[in-house]
């Protein structure tokens, strides 16, 4: 239940940012099954902004390691 509620909250924030013109495109990284729940919560214009999604849990990485991995593996 908590994971579903969190997906709803994140999706709401993404939709608000899309509506405000703050998001051009979005790459989503999340572990399964949360990734599916989050993508399922996106509605309207938000799914069109998702340029890629990756079923990865990156929460254990320190910020410098995260930045290196996103750059090396995904060109972000």
N, C-alpha and C positions, 0 to 999 in steps of 0.2 A: 504494500500500500504506500509506504513512504517513497519508494522508487518511482511509482506512478505519479505521486503528487509532485515530486521534484522535477520530473520530466515536464509536467504541466507548467510549473513555475518557469523553468528555463524556456520552454516554447513560448510562453506569454511574453517574456523579456525579448526574445528574438523577434516575435511578431511586432512588438512595439517599436523596436529599433528599425525594422524594415519599413514600417509605416512612417517613421520619422525621417527616413532617407539616410540613416546612419550605417546601413549595411548594403554593400554592393553585391558581394558574394561571400559565401560562408563555407568553410571546410569544418566538418564535424568529426571529432575524435571522441569515442566513448566505447566502453566495454559492452558486450552483449549480456543481457538482453536490453540494457538501458538504451543503447543506440536505436534499436527498433521502436522502443516506447517513445523516445524523443522525436524521432522522425515522424511517427504516427500522430503526434500531437500538433505538428506544424500544419497550419491551414493558410488558405488564401495565397498571398504572394510569397510567403516565406519559403515553401519548398522549391520554388523556382530559383531562389537565391543560393540553394545548397549546391555547390559545384562539385563536392566530393564528400564521402563519408567513409570513415575507417573504423573498424571494430577493434580499437586499441585502448587499453587502460594505461594512461600516462601519468596518473596521479602520484606515483611514487618517485618521479624524477624531480631533481632540483631544477630550478629555473634555468641555469646555464646549460645543464644536460638536456633539458627539454628543447631549448632553443637550438642547440646543435643537432639534435635528432630531427626536429622538424625541418631544419635547413638541409641536412644531409640526405634524408630519406624522401622528403616531399617537396623540396625546393621552396619552402615557405619562410 
